[in-house]
Amino acid sequence: MKKFAMILMSATLATSALTSVAHAGDANVAITSALGSVVGTSVGRHIGGNSGALVGSAIGGGAGAAVSSNRHNRTSAAIGGAVGGAAGYSVGKNVGGNRGGLVGAGLGAAGGSVLGNRIANDKRADRNYYYSQAHHHRHHHHYYR
């Protein structure tokens, strides 16, 4: 029961820190990615020690981000959540031990998934803009030839 309370506290810390930073659309992706990474970290540590926790944080962060993002941004958000979760776990583990690893995994996954989500949004907006400009044919009248 003590482990579960620690996991719950770490997830709550990570998500509450991010809800004030992220926008409404990004908040869902950040929260689910953080929760997925924290759960993946704790399950991975239980199964395979520190290396299992590292892999679990990446898988959980990516899966959490993929679940809550829309279909256009899913891949980018999942990659960002996975990379952020693994990097956050490594930094947090070195700074604050097991609890620091959990909090770091949550924060890293949330930040990475939001970054991936925004990059995908920007790329899609640019693509749509340039596509509309390139294929917008104006009709020119040549009255005075």
Phi and psi in radians as a Rosetta constraint file:
Dihedral C 1 N 2 CA 2 C 2 CIRCULARHARMONIC -1.158 0.35
Dihedral N 2 CA 2 C 2 N 3 CIRCULARHARMONIC -0.685 0.35
Dihedral C 2 N 3 CA 3 C 3 CIRCULARHARMONIC -1.102 0.35
Dihedral N 3 CA 3 C 3 N 4 CIRCULARHARMONIC -0.749 0.35
Dihedral C 3 N 4 CA 4 C 4 CIRCULARHARMONIC -1.095 0.35
Dihedral N 4 CA 4 C 4 N 5 CIRCULARHARMONIC -0.708 0.35
Dihedral C 4 N 5 CA 5 C 5 CIRCULARHARMONIC -1.117 0.35
Dihedral N 5 CA 5 C 5 N 6 CIRCULARHARMONIC -0.677 0.35
Dihedral C 5 N 6 CA 6 C 6 CIRCULARHARMONIC -1.162 0.35
Dihedral N 6 CA 6 C 6 N 7 CIRCULARHARMONIC -0.714 0.35
Dihedral C 6 N 7 CA 7 C 7 CIRCULARHARMONIC -1.119 0.35
Dihedral N 7 CA 7 C 7 N 8 CIRCULARHARMONIC -0.781 0.35
Dihedral C 7 N 8 CA 8 C 8 CIRCULARHARMONIC -1.111 0.35
Dihedral N 8 CA 8 C 8 N 9 CIRCULARHARMONIC -0.719 0.35
Dihedral C 8 N 9 CA 9 C 9 CIRCULARHARMONIC -1.143 0.35
Dihedral N 9 CA 9 C 9 N 10 CIRCULARHARMONIC -0.730 0.35
Dihedral C 9 N 10 CA 10 C 10 CIRCULARHARMONIC -1.125 0.35
Dihedral N 10 CA 10 C 10 N 11 CIRCULARHARMONIC -0.736 0.35
Dihedral C 10 N 11 CA 11 C 11 CIRCULARHARMONIC -1.130 0.35
Dihedral N 11 CA 11 C 11 N 12 CIRCULARHARMONIC -0.692 0.35
Dihedral C 11 N 12 CA 12 C 12 CIRCULARHARMONIC -1.144 0.35
Dihedral N 12 CA 12 C 12 N 13 CIRCULARHARMONIC -0.735 0.35
Dihedral C 12 N 13 CA 13 C 13 CIRCULARHARMONIC -1.069 0.35
Dihedral N 13 CA 13 C 13 N 14 CIRCULARHARMONIC -0.816 0.35
Dihedral C 13 N 14 CA 14 C 14 CIRCULARHARMONIC -1.129 0.35
Dihedral N 14 CA 14 C 14 N 15 CIRCULARHARMONIC -0.776 0.35
Dihedral C 14 N 15 CA 15 C 15 CIRCULARHARMONIC -1.283 0.35
Dihedral N 15 CA 15 C 15 N 16 CIRCULARHARMONIC -0.626 0.35
Dihedral C 15 N 16 CA 16 C 16 CIRCULARHARMONIC -1.222 0.35
Dihedral N 16 CA 16 C 16 N 17 CIRCULARHARMONIC -0.541 0.35
Dihedral C 16 N 17 CA 17 C 17 CIRCULARHARMONIC -1.201 0.35
Dihedral N 17 CA 17 C 17 N 18 CIRCULARHARMONIC -0.514 0.35
Dihedral C 17 N 18 CA 18 C 18 CIRCULARHARMONIC -1.593 0.35
Dihedral N 18 CA 18 C 18 N 19 CIRCULARHARMONIC -0.435 0.35
Dihedral C 18 N 19 CA 19 C 19 CIRCULARHARMONIC -1.146 0.35
Dihedral N 19 CA 19 C 19 N 20 CIRCULARHARMONIC -0.475 0.35
Dihedral C 19 N 20 CA 20 C 20 CIRCULARHARMONIC -1.359 0.35
Dihedral N 20 CA 20 C 20 N 21 CIRCULARHARMONIC -0.401 0.35
Dihedral C 20 N 21 CA 21 C 21 CIRCULARHARMONIC -1.569 0.35
Dihedral N 21 CA 21 C 21 N 22 CIRCULARHARMONIC -0.738 0.35
Dihedral C 21 N 22 CA 22 C 22 CIRCULARHARMONIC -1.410 0.35
Dihedral N 22 CA 22 C 22 N 23 CIRCULARHARMONIC 2.676 0.35
Dihedral C 22 N 23 CA 23 C 23 CIRCULARHARMONIC -1.367 0.35
Dihedral N 23 CA 23 C 23 N 24 CIRCULARHARMONIC 3.037 0.35
Dihedral C 23 N 24 CA 24 C 24 CIRCULARHARMONIC -1.055 0.35
Dihedral N 24 CA 24 C 24 N 25 CIRCULARHARMONIC -0.782 0.35
Dihedral C 24 N 25 CA 25 C 25 CIRCULARHARMONIC -1.206 0.35
Dihedral N 25 CA 25 C 25 N 26 CIRCULARHARMONIC -0.621 0.35
Dihedral C 25 N 26 CA 26 C 26 CIRCULARHARMONIC -1.405 0.35
Dihedral N 26 CA 26 C 26 N 27 CIRCULARHARMONIC -0.372 0.35
Dihedral C 26 N 27 CA 27 C 27 CIRCULARHARMONIC -1.119 0.35
Dihedral N 27 CA 27 C 27 N 28 CIRCULARHARMONIC -0.717 0.35
Dihedral C 27 N 28 CA 28 C 28 CIRCULARHARMONIC -1.102 0.35
Dihedral N 28 CA 28 C 28 N 29 CIRCULARHARMONIC -0.746 0.35
Dihedral C 28 N 29 CA 29 C 29 CIRCULARHARMONIC -1.130 0.35
Dihedral N 29 CA 29 C 29 N 30 CIRCULARHARMONIC -0.735 0.35
Dihedral C 29 N 30 CA 30 C 30 CIRCULARHARMONIC -1.124 0.35
Dihedral N 30 CA 30 C 30 N 31 CIRCULARHARMONIC -0.773 0.35
Dihedral C 30 N 31 CA 31 C 31 CIRCULARHARMONIC -1.169 0.35
Dihedral N 31 CA 31 C 31 N 32 CIRCULARHARMONIC -0.821 0.35
Dihedral C 31 N 32 CA 32 C 32 CIRCULARHARMONIC -1.193 0.35
Dihedral N 32 CA 32 C 32 N 33 CIRCULARHARMONIC -0.599 0.35
Dihedral C 32 N 33 CA 33 C 33 CIRCULARHARMONIC -1.181 0.35
Dihedral N 33 CA 33 C 33 N 34 CIRCULARHARMONIC -0.724 0.35
Dihedral C 33 N 34 CA 34 C 34 CIRCULARHARMONIC -1.118 0.35
Dihedral N 34 CA 34 C 34 N 35 CIRCULARHARMONIC -0.804 0.35
Dihedral C 34 N 35 CA 35 C 35 CIRCULARHARMONIC -1.112 0.35
Dihedral N 35 CA 35 C 35 N 36 CIRCULARHARMONIC -0.735 0.35
Dihedral C 35 N 36 CA 36 C 36 CIRCULARHARMONIC -1.088 0.35
Dihedral N 36 CA 36 C 36 N 37 CIRCULARHARMONIC -0.685 0.35
Dihedral C 36 N 37 CA 37 C 37 CIRCULARHARMONIC -1.213 0.35
Dihedral N 37 CA 37 C 37 N 38 CIRCULARHARMONIC -0.703 0.35
Dihedral C 37 N 38 CA 38 C 38 CIRCULARHARMONIC -1.146 0.35
Dihedral N 38 CA 38 C 38 N 39 CIRCULARHARMONIC -0.763 0.35
Dihedral C 38 N 39 CA 39 C 39 CIRCULARHARMONIC -1.146 0.35
Dihedral N 39 CA 39 C 39 N 40 CIRCULARHARMONIC -0.757 0.35
Dihedral C 39 N 40 CA 40 C 40 CIRCULARHARMONIC -1.086 0.35
Dihedral N 40 CA 40 C 40 N 41 CIRCULARHARMONIC -0.650 0.35
Dihedral C 40 N 41 CA 41 C 41 CIRCULARHARMONIC -1.132 0.35
Dihedral N 41 CA 41 C 41 N 42 CIRCULARHARMONIC -0.807 0.35
Dihedral C 41 N 42 CA 42 C 42 CIRCULARHARMONIC -1.212 0.35
Dihedral N 42 CA 42 C 42 N 43 CIRCULARHARMONIC -0.691 0.35
Dihedral C 42 N 43 CA 43 C 43 CIRCULARHARMONIC -1.163 0.35
Dihedral N 43 CA 43 C 43 N 44 CIRCULARHARMONIC -0.756 0.35
Dihedral C 43 N 44 CA 44 C 44 CIRCULARHARMONIC -1.099 0.35
Dihedral N 44 CA 44 C 44 N 45 CIRCULARHARMONIC -0.666 0.35
Dihedral C 44 N 45 CA 45 C 45 CIRCULARHARMONIC -1.159 0.35
Dihedral N 45 CA 45 C 45 N 46 CIRCULARHARMONIC -0.663 0.35
Dihedral C 45 N 46 CA 46 C 46 CIRCULARHARMONIC -1.147 0.35
Dihedral N 46 CA 46 C 46 N 47 CIRCULARHARMONIC -0.644 0.35
Dihedral C 46 N 47 CA 47 C 47 CIRCULARHARMONIC -1.465 0.35
Dihedral N 47 CA 47 C 47 N 48 CIRCULARHARMONIC -0.813 0.35
Dihedral C 47 N 48 CA 48 C 48 CIRCULARHARMONIC -2.308 0.35
Dihedral N 48 CA 48 C 48 N 49 CIRCULARHARMONIC 0.443 0.35
Dihedral C 48 N 49 CA 49 C 49 CIRCULARHARMONIC 1.242 0.35
Dihedral N 49 CA 49 C 49 N 50 CIRCULARHARMONIC -2.598 0.35
Dihedral C 49 N 50 CA 50 C 50 CIRCULARHARMONIC -1.208 0.35
Dihedral N 50 CA 50 C 50 N 51 CIRCULARHARMONIC -0.688 0.35
Dihedral C 50 N 51 CA 51 C 51 CIRCULARHARMONIC -1.196 0.35
Dihedral N 51 CA 51 C 51 N 52 CIRCULARHARMONIC -0.608 0.35
Dihedral C 51 N 52 CA 52 C 52 CIRCULARHARMONIC -1.141 0.35
Dihedral N 52 CA 52 C 52 N 53 CIRCULARHARMONIC -0.627 0.35
Dihedral C 52 N 53 CA 53 C 53 CIRCULARHARMONIC -1.168 0.35
Dihedral N 53 CA 53 C 53 N 54 CIRCULARHARMONIC -0.666 0.35
Dihedral C 53 N 54 CA 54 C 54 CIRCULARHARMONIC -1.123 0.35
Dihedral N 54 CA 54 C 54 N 55 CIRCULARHARMONIC -0.807 0.35
Dihedral C 54 N 55 CA 55 C 55 CIRCULARHARMONIC -1.157 0.35
Dihedral N 55 CA 55 C 55 N 56 CIRCULARHARMONIC -0.721 0.35
Dihedral C 55 N 56 CA 56 C 56 CIRCULARHARMONIC -1.101 0.35
Dihedral N 56 CA 56 C 56 N 57 CIRCULARHARMONIC -0.653 0.35
Dihedral C 56 N 57 CA 57 C 57 CIRCULARHARMONIC -1.156 0.35
Dihedral N 57 CA 57 C 57 N 58 CIRCULARHARMONIC -0.651 0.35
Dihedral C 57 N 58 CA 58 C 58 CIRCULARHARMONIC -1.203 0.35
Dihedral N 58 CA 58 C 58 N 59 CIRCULARHARMONIC -0.813 0.35
Dihedral C 58 N 59 CA 59 C 59 CIRCULARHARMONIC -1.136 0.35
Dihedral N 59 CA 59 C 59 N 60 CIRCULARHARMONIC -0.785 0.35
Dihedral C 59 N 60 CA 60 C 60 CIRCULARHARMONIC -1.130 0.35
Dihedral N 60 CA 60 C 60 N 61 CIRCULARHARMONIC -0.736 0.35
Dihedral C 60 N 61 CA 61 C 61 CIRCULARHARMONIC -1.132 0.35
Dihedral N 61 CA 61 C 61 N 62 CIRCULARHARMONIC -0.742 0.35
Dihedral C 61 N 62 CA 62 C 62 CIRCULARHARMONIC -1.169 0.35
Dihedral N 62 CA 62 C 62 N 63 CIRCULARHARMONIC -0.739 0.35
Dihedral C 62 N 63 CA 63 C 63 CIRCULARHARMONIC -1.176 0.35
Dihedral N 63 CA 63 C 63 N 64 CIRCULARHARMONIC -0.724 0.35
Dihedral C 63 N 64 CA 64 C 64 CIRCULARHARMONIC -1.093 0.35
Dihedral N 64 CA 64 C 64 N 65 CIRCULARHARMONIC -0.693 0.35
Dihedral C 64 N 65 CA 65 C 65 CIRCULARHARMONIC -1.200 0.35
Dihedral N 65 CA 65 C 65 N 66 CIRCULARHARMONIC -0.693 0.35
Dihedral C 65 N 66 CA 66 C 66 CIRCULARHARMONIC -1.168 0.35
Dihedral N 66 CA 66 C 66 N 67 CIRCULARHARMONIC -0.588 0.35
Dihedral C 66 N 67 CA 67 C 67 CIRCULARHARMONIC -1.156 0.35
Dihedral N 67 CA 67 C 67 N 68 CIRCULARHARMONIC -0.687 0.35
Dihedral C 67 N 68 CA 68 C 68 CIRCULARHARMONIC -1.730 0.35
Dihedral N 68 CA 68 C 68 N 69 CIRCULARHARMONIC -0.170 0.35
Dihedral C 68 N 69 CA 69 C 69 CIRCULARHARMONIC -1.553 0.35
Dihedral N 69 CA 69 C 69 N 70 CIRCULARHARMONIC 2.819 0.35
Dihedral C 69 N 70 CA 70 C 70 CIRCULARHARMONIC -1.366 0.35
Dihedral N 70 CA 70 C 70 N 71 CIRCULARHARMONIC 2.982 0.35
Dihedral C 70 N 71 CA 71 C 71 CIRCULARHARMONIC -1.191 0.35
Dihedral N 71 CA 71 C 71 N 72 CIRCULARHARMONIC -0.403 0.35
Dihedral C 71 N 72 CA 72 C 72 CIRCULARHARMONIC -1.303 0.35
Dihedral N 72 CA 72 C 72 N 73 CIRCULARHARMONIC -0.567 0.35
Dihedral C 72 N 73 CA 73 C 73 CIRCULARHARMONIC -1.846 0.35
Dihedral N 73 CA 73 C 73 N 74 CIRCULARHARMONIC 0.060 0.35
Dihedral C 73 N 74 CA 74 C 74 CIRCULARHARMONIC -1.036 0.35
Dihedral N 74 CA 74 C 74 N 75 CIRCULARHARMONIC -0.810 0.35
Dihedral C 74 N 75 CA 75 C 75 CIRCULARHARMONIC -1.155 0.35
Dihedral N 75 CA 75 C 75 N 76 CIRCULARHARMONIC -0.800 0.35
Dihedral C 75 N 76 CA 76 C 76 CIRCULARHARMONIC -1.140 0.35
Dihedral N 76 CA 76 C 76 N 77 CIRCULARHARMONIC -0.710 0.35
Dihedral C 76 N 77 CA 77 C 77 CIRCULARHARMONIC -1.161 0.35
Dihedral N 77 CA 77 C 77 N 78 CIRCULARHARMONIC -0.674 0.35
Dihedral C 77 N 78 CA 78 C 78 CIRCULARHARMONIC -1.163 0.35
Dihedral N 78 CA 78 C 78 N 79 CIRCULARHARMONIC -0.730 0.35
Dihedral C 78 N 79 CA 79 C 79 CIRCULARHARMONIC -1.118 0.35
Dihedral N 79 CA 79 C 79 N 80 CIRCULARHARMONIC -0.785 0.35
Dihedral C 79 N 80 CA 80 C 80 CIRCULARHARMONIC -1.095 0.35
Dihedral N 80 CA 80 C 80 N 81 CIRCULARHARMONIC -0.725 0.35
Dihedral C 80 N 81 CA 81 C 81 CIRCULARHARMONIC -1.140 0.35
Dihedral N 81 CA 81 C 81 N 82 CIRCULARHARMONIC -0.677 0.35
Dihedral C 81 N 82 CA 82 C 82 CIRCULARHARMONIC -1.201 0.35
Dihedral N 82 CA 82 C 82 N 83 CIRCULARHARMONIC -0.824 0.35
Dihedral C 82 N 83 CA 83 C 83 CIRCULARHARMONIC -1.154 0.35
Dihedral N 83 CA 83 C 83 N 84 CIRCULARHARMONIC -0.752 0.35
Dihedral C 83 N 84 CA 84 C 84 CIRCULARHARMONIC -1.142 0.35
Dihedral N 84 CA 84 C 84 N 85 CIRCULARHARMONIC -0.684 0.35
Dihedral C 84 N 85 CA 85 C 85 CIRCULARHARMONIC -1.118 0.35
Dihedral N 85 CA 85 C 85 N 86 CIRCULARHARMONIC -0.788 0.35
Dihedral C 85 N 86 CA 86 C 86 CIRCULARHARMONIC -1.164 0.35
Dihedral N 86 CA 86 C 86 N 87 CIRCULARHARMONIC -0.767 0.35
Dihedral C 86 N 87 CA 87 C 87 CIRCULARHARMONIC -1.171 0.35
Dihedral N 87 CA 87 C 87 N 88 CIRCULARHARMONIC -0.721 0.35
Dihedral C 87 N 88 CA 88 C 88 CIRCULARHARMONIC -1.118 0.35
Dihedral N 88 CA 88 C 88 N 89 CIRCULARHARMONIC -0.661 0.35
Dihedral C 88 N 89 CA 89 C 89 CIRCULARHARMONIC -1.115 0.35
Dihedral N 89 CA 89 C 89 N 90 CIRCULARHARMONIC -0.781 0.35
Dihedral C 89 N 90 CA 90 C 90 CIRCULARHARMONIC -1.077 0.35
Dihedral N 90 CA 90 C 90 N 91 CIRCULARHARMONIC -0.818 0.35
Dihedral C 90 N 91 CA 91 C 91 CIRCULARHARMONIC -1.168 0.35
Dihedral N 91 CA 91 C 91 N 92 CIRCULARHARMONIC -0.800 0.35
Dihedral C 91 N 92 CA 92 C 92 CIRCULARHARMONIC -1.115 0.35
Dihedral N 92 CA 92 C 92 N 93 CIRCULARHARMONIC -0.633 0.35
Dihedral C 92 N 93 CA 93 C 93 CIRCULARHARMONIC -1.159 0.35
Dihedral N 93 CA 93 C 93 N 94 CIRCULARHARMONIC -0.712 0.35
Dihedral C 93 N 94 CA 94 C 94 CIRCULARHARMONIC -1.209 0.35
Dihedral N 94 CA 94 C 94 N 95 CIRCULARHARMONIC -0.565 0.35
Dihedral C 94 N 95 CA 95 C 95 CIRCULARHARMONIC -1.467 0.35
Dihedral N 95 CA 95 C 95 N 96 CIRCULARHARMONIC -0.802 0.35
Dihedral C 95 N 96 CA 96 C 96 CIRCULARHARMONIC -2.280 0.35
Dihedral N 96 CA 96 C 96 N 97 CIRCULARHARMONIC 0.435 0.35
Dihedral C 96 N 97 CA 97 C 97 CIRCULARHARMONIC 1.231 0.35
Dihedral N 97 CA 97 C 97 N 98 CIRCULARHARMONIC -2.647 0.35
Dihedral C 97 N 98 CA 98 C 98 CIRCULARHARMONIC -1.142 0.35
Dihedral N 98 CA 98 C 98 N 99 CIRCULARHARMONIC -0.761 0.35
Dihedral C 98 N 99 CA 99 C 99 CIRCULARHARMONIC -1.151 0.35
Dihedral N 99 CA 99 C 99 N 100 CIRCULARHARMONIC -0.700 0.35
Dihedral C 99 N 100 CA 100 C 100 CIRCULARHARMONIC -1.099 0.35
Dihedral N 100 CA 100 C 100 N 101 CIRCULARHARMONIC -0.605 0.35
Dihedral C 100 N 101 CA 101 C 101 CIRCULARHARMONIC -1.133 0.35
Dihedral N 101 CA 101 C 101 N 102 CIRCULARHARMONIC -0.703 0.35
Dihedral C 101 N 102 CA 102 C 102 CIRCULARHARMONIC -1.133 0.35
Dihedral N 102 CA 102 C 102 N 103 CIRCULARHARMONIC -0.832 0.35
Dihedral C 102 N 103 CA 103 C 103 CIRCULARHARMONIC -1.141 0.35
Dihedral N 103 CA 103 C 103 N 104 CIRCULARHARMONIC -0.736 0.35
Dihedral C 103 N 104 CA 104 C 104 CIRCULARHARMONIC -1.095 0.35
Dihedral N 104 CA 104 C 104 N 105 CIRCULARHARMONIC -0.699 0.35
Dihedral C 104 N 105 CA 105 C 105 CIRCULARHARMONIC -1.112 0.35
Dihedral N 105 CA 105 C 105 N 106 CIRCULARHARMONIC -0.746 0.35
Dihedral C 105 N 106 CA 106 C 106 CIRCULARHARMONIC -1.122 0.35
Dihedral N 106 CA 106 C 106 N 107 CIRCULARHARMONIC -0.833 0.35
Dihedral C 106 N 107 CA 107 C 107 CIRCULARHARMONIC -1.160 0.35
Dihedral N 107 CA 107 C 107 N 108 CIRCULARHARMONIC -0.731 0.35
Dihedral C 107 N 108 CA 108 C 108 CIRCULARHARMONIC -1.137 0.35
Dihedral N 108 CA 108 C 108 N 109 CIRCULARHARMONIC -0.757 0.35
Dihedral C 108 N 109 CA 109 C 109 CIRCULARHARMONIC -1.140 0.35
Dihedral N 109 CA 109 C 109 N 110 CIRCULARHARMONIC -0.708 0.35
Dihedral C 109 N 110 CA 110 C 110 CIRCULARHARMONIC -1.139 0.35
Dihedral N 110 CA 110 C 110 N 111 CIRCULARHARMONIC -0.818 0.35
Dihedral C 110 N 111 CA 111 C 111 CIRCULARHARMONIC -1.114 0.35
Dihedral N 111 CA 111 C 111 N 112 CIRCULARHARMONIC -0.747 0.35
Dihedral C 111 N 112 CA 112 C 112 CIRCULARHARMONIC -1.145 0.35
Dihedral N 112 CA 112 C 112 N 113 CIRCULARHARMONIC -0.688 0.35
Dihedral C 112 N 113 CA 113 C 113 CIRCULARHARMONIC -1.213 0.35
Dihedral N 113 CA 113 C 113 N 114 CIRCULARHARMONIC -0.665 0.35
Dihedral C 113 N 114 CA 114 C 114 CIRCULARHARMONIC -1.145 0.35
Dihedral N 114 CA 114 C 114 N 115 CIRCULARHARMONIC -0.713 0.35
Dihedral C 114 N 115 CA 115 C 115 CIRCULARHARMONIC -1.107 0.35
Dihedral N 115 CA 115 C 115 N 116 CIRCULARHARMONIC -0.786 0.35
Dihedral C 115 N 116 CA 116 C 116 CIRCULARHARMONIC -1.088 0.35
Dihedral N 116 CA 116 C 116 N 117 CIRCULARHARMONIC -0.678 0.35
Dihedral C 116 N 117 CA 117 C 117 CIRCULARHARMONIC -1.098 0.35
Dihedral N 117 CA 117 C 117 N 118 CIRCULARHARMONIC -0.788 0.35
Dihedral C 117 N 118 CA 118 C 118 CIRCULARHARMONIC -1.198 0.35
Dihedral N 118 CA 118 C 118 N 119 CIRCULARHARMONIC -0.659 0.35
Dihedral C 118 N 119 CA 119 C 119 CIRCULARHARMONIC -1.095 0.35
Dihedral N 119 CA 119 C 119 N 120 CIRCULARHARMONIC -0.760 0.35
Dihedral C 119 N 120 CA 120 C 120 CIRCULARHARMONIC -1.117 0.35
Dihedral N 120 CA 120 C 120 N 121 CIRCULARHARMONIC -0.692 0.35
Dihedral C 120 N 121 CA 121 C 121 CIRCULARHARMONIC -1.082 0.35
Dihedral N 121 CA 121 C 121 N 122 CIRCULARHARMONIC -0.786 0.35
Dihedral C 121 N 122 CA 122 C 122 CIRCULARHARMONIC -1.133 0.35
Dihedral N 122 CA 122 C 122 N 123 CIRCULARHARMONIC -0.731 0.35
Dihedral C 122 N 123 CA 123 C 123 CIRCULARHARMONIC -1.096 0.35
Dihedral N 123 CA 123 C 123 N 124 CIRCULARHARMONIC -0.720 0.35
Dihedral C 123 N 124 CA 124 C 124 CIRCULARHARMONIC -1.184 0.35
Dihedral N 124 CA 124 C 124 N 125 CIRCULARHARMONIC -0.694 0.35
Dihedral C 124 N 125 CA 125 C 125 CIRCULARHARMONIC -1.120 0.35
Dihedral N 125 CA 125 C 125 N 126 CIRCULARHARMONIC -0.751 0.35
Dihedral C 125 N 126 CA 126 C 126 CIRCULARHARMONIC -1.102 0.35
Dihedral N 126 CA 126 C 126 N 127 CIRCULARHARMONIC -0.775 0.35
Dihedral C 126 N 127 CA 127 C 127 CIRCULARHARMONIC -1.068 0.35
Dihedral N 127 CA 127 C 127 N 128 CIRCULARHARMONIC -0.765 0.35
Dihedral C 127 N 128 CA 128 C 128 CIRCULARHARMONIC -1.144 0.35
Dihedral N 128 CA 128 C 128 N 129 CIRCULARHARMONIC -0.671 0.35
Dihedral C 128 N 129 CA 129 C 129 CIRCULARHARMONIC -1.155 0.35
Dihedral N 129 CA 129 C 129 N 130 CIRCULARHARMONIC -0.865 0.35
Dihedral C 129 N 130 CA 130 C 130 CIRCULARHARMONIC -1.174 0.35
Dihedral N 130 CA 130 C 130 N 131 CIRCULARHARMONIC -0.598 0.35
Dihedral C 130 N 131 CA 131 C 131 CIRCULARHARMONIC -1.144 0.35
Dihedral N 131 CA 131 C 131 N 132 CIRCULARHARMONIC -0.742 0.35
Dihedral C 131 N 132 CA 132 C 132 CIRCULARHARMONIC -1.186 0.35
Dihedral N 132 CA 132 C 132 N 133 CIRCULARHARMONIC -0.586 0.35
Dihedral C 132 N 133 CA 133 C 133 CIRCULARHARMONIC -1.273 0.35
Dihedral N 133 CA 133 C 133 N 134 CIRCULARHARMONIC -0.661 0.35
Dihedral C 133 N 134 CA 134 C 134 CIRCULARHARMONIC -1.272 0.35
Dihedral N 134 CA 134 C 134 N 135 CIRCULARHARMONIC -0.560 0.35
Dihedral C 134 N 135 CA 135 C 135 CIRCULARHARMONIC -1.839 0.35
Dihedral N 135 CA 135 C 135 N 136 CIRCULARHARMONIC 0.277 0.35
Dihedral C 135 N 136 CA 136 C 136 CIRCULARHARMONIC -1.670 0.35
Dihedral N 136 CA 136 C 136 N 137 CIRCULARHARMONIC 1.685 0.35
Dihedral C 136 N 137 CA 137 C 137 CIRCULARHARMONIC -1.546 0.35
Dihedral N 137 CA 137 C 137 N 138 CIRCULARHARMONIC 2.164 0.35
Dihedral C 137 N 138 CA 138 C 138 CIRCULARHARMONIC -1.581 0.35
Dihedral N 138 CA 138 C 138 N 139 CIRCULARHARMONIC 2.473 0.35
Dihedral C 138 N 139 CA 139 C 139 CIRCULARHARMONIC -1.607 0.35
Dihedral N 139 CA 139 C 139 N 140 CIRCULARHARMONIC 1.989 0.35
Dihedral C 139 N 140 CA 140 C 140 CIRCULARHARMONIC -1.734 0.35
Dihedral N 140 CA 140 C 140 N 141 CIRCULARHARMONIC 2.280 0.35
Dihedral C 140 N 141 CA 141 C 141 CIRCULARHARMONIC -1.640 0.35
Dihedral N 141 CA 141 C 141 N 142 CIRCULARHARMONIC 2.276 0.35
Dihedral C 141 N 142 CA 142 C 142 CIRCULARHARMONIC -1.954 0.35
Dihedral N 142 CA 142 C 142 N 143 CIRCULARHARMONIC 1.406 0.35
Dihedral C 142 N 143 CA 143 C 143 CIRCULARHARMONIC -1.370 0.35
Dihedral N 143 CA 143 C 143 N 144 CIRCULARHARMONIC -0.628 0.35
Dihedral C 143 N 144 CA 144 C 144 CIRCULARHARMONIC -1.915 0.35
Dihedral N 144 CA 144 C 144 N 145 CIRCULARHARMONIC 1.286 0.35
